């Protein structure tokens, strides 16, 4: 699902929202998540999952072409951990069949 797909889905589910309103809502939510992560805050959405920032230490890496040692600097990376409800929903075999049928219909 792309950002555009998410906007279309939101507008379709909530008929009172125009396409522009749905786009603004998605943009606002994603910006709020991004801003919180940039500040190093943890984001938890119950039933969906949590986003955290993990710190990676500097390390010595290798250039795959030349084999030369390369210093890789320290950095912060985003980590997503799915919530229990999301894990169970994704792992549920009955959801797989529904999703597969939906994908086949979209391909036609």
LINGI-V511878 format. One line per field, one symbol per residue. ss: DSSP state (H for helix, E for strand, - for the rest). phi: phi as a letter, one per 20 degrees, with the letter a starting at -180 (. if undefined). psi: psi as a letter, one per 20 degrees, with the letter a starting at -180 (. if undefined). A space follows every 50 residues. Layout:
ss=???
phi=???
psi=???
This chain:
ss=--HHHHHHHHHHH-----HHHHHHHHHHHHHHHHHHHH----EEE---EE EEEEEE--EEEE------EEEE--EEEEEEEE-HHHHHHHH-HHHHHHHH HHHHHHH-
phi=.egffffffffffdffefgfffffffgffffffffffffneedcdgndqc dcddedffbedcfffemffceeffbdcecddffgffgfffefgfffffff ffffffff
psi=prgggggggghhhnhiprggggghggggghhggggghhijqpppopigaq prppppqqrpapphgijqpppprqrpqpppoqrgggghghiohhhggggg hghhhhh.
